[in-house]
Amino acid sequence: MRGRSWLVRREERTLGPELGRLRYVASSRRIFWKALIPCLVVGFVFGTIAEFVSPIRSTREAGHFSDPALFVTAGILTGLVLWGMTLMGSFRKLLVFDRGMVAKYSQKHTRVVIPWSDIAPESLKTVTTGDGSDPDRRLTARRKVSLGAGGRNALVFQAREAFWVFASDEDPRPLVMAVQESLRDAGMADAVRATSGALPAVVLTGRTALD
């Protein structure tokens, strides 16, 4: 199955007894390239501060910025480390099991497990935008939880008095079909019929209220 990283396999082993077989892995990715230059600038600022904070041990030694190559290298590496920290939220997945969905599972305390019984099936929808922008930014609700990193398409559903949004650049059809097949195999025929309006995706032209 595509997208089965070691973290996904860990969730299979951990949640398999509770949720059954893993059926589908939906991926969401958004790399913040625009943050790279500001991070490099901050890296050089930190490097400059370090040059003035570090004491000169002897008047015979060279002064500040005596090693330009080291200064530039340290500034670049510091900036790359800062930018690398933004990658922690750049890759997200939504796992579809026999008896529910799982998200935010990189840490045990952040893991979100949503069984099918918690989801209002008629609320399951897919949305997109004509200009390729992130539809999650156009959706409003009193309580909304973003599960994806971003993308031009999104799966939306209501559960636990909140609306959950998984935005991705992937075609949402396989994800919806995996959910419907899981509901069907779980004997929830009424829920399958309630999700029949999930496709095709609704095109958002402006801000849209979910509730």
C-alpha positions as CSV (number, residue, x, y, z in Angstrom):
1,M,0.0,0.0,0.0
2,R,1.3,3.4,-1.0
3,G,2.3,5.7,1.9
4,R,3.0,3.0,4.5
5,S,5.9,4.6,6.3
6,W,7.2,3.2,9.6
7,L,4.9,5.5,11.5
8,V,1.9,4.1,9.6
9,R,3.0,0.5,10.2
10,R,3.3,1.4,13.9
11,E,-0.3,2.6,13.9
12,E,-1.3,-0.6,12.1
13,R,0.2,-2.7,14.9
14,T,-1.1,-0.5,17.7
15,L,-4.6,0.2,16.5
16,G,-5.3,-3.0,14.5
17,P,-7.0,-4.8,17.4
18,E,-9.4,-1.8,17.9
19,L,-9.9,-0.5,14.3
20,G,-9.2,-3.5,12.1
21,R,-7.4,-3.5,8.8
22,L,-5.8,-0.4,7.3
23,R,-7.5,0.3,4.0
24,Y,-6.2,3.5,2.7
25,V,-3.5,6.2,3.4
26,A,-4.3,9.7,2.2
27,S,-1.3,12.1,2.1
28,S,-1.1,15.9,2.4
29,R,2.1,17.9,1.9
30,R,2.9,21.6,2.0
31,I,6.5,22.7,2.0
32,F,7.0,26.3,3.2
33,W,9.6,27.4,0.6
34,K,8.8,31.1,1.3
35,A,10.1,30.7,4.8
36,L,13.6,29.6,3.6
37,I,15.0,33.1,3.0
38,P,13.7,34.6,6.2
39,C,15.1,31.6,8.1
40,L,18.5,32.2,6.5
41,V,18.4,35.9,7.4
42,V,17.6,35.0,11.0
43,G,20.5,32.5,10.9
44,F,22.9,35.3,9.9
45,V,21.5,37.5,12.6
46,F,22.2,34.9,15.2
47,G,25.7,34.5,13.7
48,T,26.3,38.2,14.0
49,I,25.1,38.3,17.6
50,A,27.4,35.4,18.4
51,E,30.4,37.2,16.9
52,F,29.9,40.2,19.2
53,V,29.0,38.1,22.3
54,S,32.0,35.8,22.0
55,P,34.9,37.4,23.8
56,I,38.3,37.9,22.2
57,R,40.8,36.1,24.4
58,S,43.8,38.2,23.5
59,T,44.7,41.5,21.8
60,R,47.0,39.5,19.7
61,E,44.2,37.4,18.2
62,A,42.2,38.5,15.2
63,G,39.0,40.5,15.9
64,H,35.4,39.7,15.1
65,F,34.5,38.3,11.7
66,S,38.1,37.1,11.3
67,D,36.9,33.9,9.6
68,P,34.3,34.9,6.9
69,A,34.0,31.3,5.6
70,L,33.1,30.0,9.0
71,F,30.6,32.8,9.7
72,V,28.8,32.2,6.4
73,T,28.7,28.5,6.9
74,A,27.4,28.8,10.4
75,G,24.8,31.3,9.3
76,I,23.5,29.1,6.5
77,L,23.4,26.0,8.7
78,T,21.5,27.8,11.4
79,G,19.0,29.1,8.9
80,L,18.6,25.6,7.4
81,V,18.0,24.1,10.9
82,L,15.3,26.8,11.6
83,W,13.7,26.1,8.2
84,G,13.9,22.4,8.8
85,M,11.7,22.9,11.9
86,T,8.9,24.0,9.6
87,L,8.9,20.6,7.9
88,M,7.5,19.1,11.0
89,G,4.0,20.3,10.0
90,S,4.6,19.9,6.2
91,F,3.6,16.3,5.9
92,R,0.3,14.8,7.2
93,K,-1.6,11.6,6.5
94,L,-5.1,10.4,7.1
95,L,-5.5,6.7,7.7
96,V,-8.7,4.9,6.9
97,F,-9.3,1.6,8.9
98,D,-12.2,-0.8,8.9
99,R,-13.8,0.9,11.8
100,G,-12.7,4.5,11.6
101,M,-10.0,7.1,10.7
102,V,-6.8,8.2,12.4
103,A,-4.8,11.4,12.1
104,K,-2.1,13.4,13.9
105,Y,-0.5,10.1,15.0
106,S,3.2,11.1,15.0
107,Q,3.0,11.5,18.8
108,K,0.8,9.3,21.0
109,H,-0.6,12.3,22.9
110,T,-1.7,14.0,19.7
111,R,-3.2,11.0,18.0
112,V,-6.8,11.5,16.8
113,V,-9.0,8.4,16.5
114,I,-12.5,8.9,15.0
115,P,-14.7,5.8,14.8
116,W,-17.4,5.7,12.2
117,S,-20.0,6.0,14.9
118,D,-18.8,9.5,15.8
119,I,-19.1,10.8,12.2
120,A,-22.3,12.4,10.8
121,P,-22.3,10.6,7.4
122,E,-24.5,13.2,5.7
123,S,-21.8,15.8,6.5
124,L,-19.1,14.1,4.5
125,K,-18.3,16.3,1.6
126,T,-15.4,17.1,-0.7
127,V,-14.6,20.6,-1.8
128,T,-12.1,22.3,-4.1
129,T,-11.3,25.8,-5.4
130,G,-11.2,27.0,-9.0
131,D,-7.9,28.9,-8.5
132,G,-6.0,26.0,-6.8
133,S,-5.9,27.7,-3.4
134,D,-6.4,25.9,-0.1
135,P,-10.1,25.4,0.5
136,D,-9.5,25.0,4.2
137,R,-8.9,28.8,4.4
138,R,-12.3,29.5,2.9
139,L,-14.2,27.2,5.3
140,T,-15.5,28.7,8.5
141,A,-17.2,27.1,11.5
142,R,-17.6,27.7,15.2
143,R,-15.2,24.8,15.8
144,K,-13.0,23.6,12.9
145,V,-10.0,21.2,13.1
146,S,-7.5,21.1,10.3
147,L,-6.0,17.6,9.8
148,G,-4.0,18.2,6.6
149,A,-1.0,20.3,5.7
150,G,-2.8,21.9,2.8
151,G,-3.8,21.4,-0.8
152,R,-6.3,22.3,-3.5
153,N,-8.9,19.7,-2.4
154,A,-10.4,18.8,0.9
155,L,-12.5,16.2,2.7
156,V,-14.9,17.7,5.2
157,F,-16.9,15.9,7.8
158,Q,-18.6,16.6,11.2
159,A,-17.8,14.6,14.3
160,R,-17.8,15.4,18.1
161,E,-19.4,18.8,17.6
162,A,-16.6,20.0,15.3
163,F,-15.9,20.1,11.6
164,W,-12.8,18.3,10.5
165,V,-10.9,19.3,7.3
166,F,-8.3,17.3,5.5
167,A,-6.8,19.3,2.7
168,S,-4.6,17.7,0.1
169,D,-3.5,18.0,-3.5
170,E,-4.5,14.3,-4.1
171,D,-7.7,13.4,-5.9
172,P,-10.3,12.9,-3.0
173,R,-12.2,10.2,-4.9
174,P,-10.1,7.2,-3.6
175,L,-10.3,8.5,-0.1
176,V,-14.1,8.9,-0.2
177,M,-14.5,5.4,-1.8
178,A,-12.3,3.9,0.9
179,V,-14.6,5.4,3.6
180,Q,-17.7,4.2,1.8
181,E,-16.3,0.7,1.4
182,S,-15.4,0.6,5.1
183,L,-18.9,1.8,6.1
184,R,-20.5,-0.8,3.8
185,D,-18.4,-3.7,5.2
186,A,-19.2,-2.5,8.7
187,G,-22.9,-3.0,8.0
188,M,-23.7,0.7,7.9
189,A,-25.7,0.8,4.7
190,D,-27.7,3.9,5.7
191,A,-24.4,5.7,6.3
192,V,-23.2,4.8,2.9
193,R,-26.3,6.2,1.3
194,A,-25.9,9.4,3.4
195,T,-22.4,9.9,1.9
196,S,-23.6,9.7,-1.7
197,G,-23.4,13.5,-2.0
198,A,-19.7,13.6,-1.1
199,L,-18.7,13.5,-4.8
200,P,-18.2,15.4,-7.0
201,A,-16.3,18.0,-5.1
202,V,-18.1,21.4,-4.5
203,V,-16.2,24.3,-6.0
204,L,-15.8,27.1,-3.4
205,T,-15.9,30.6,-4.8
206,G,-15.7,32.5,-1.5
207,R,-15.9,32.1,2.3
208,T,-18.3,29.3,3.2
209,A,-19.8,28.6,6.5
210,L,-20.0,25.0,7.5
211,D,-22.6,25.5,10.3
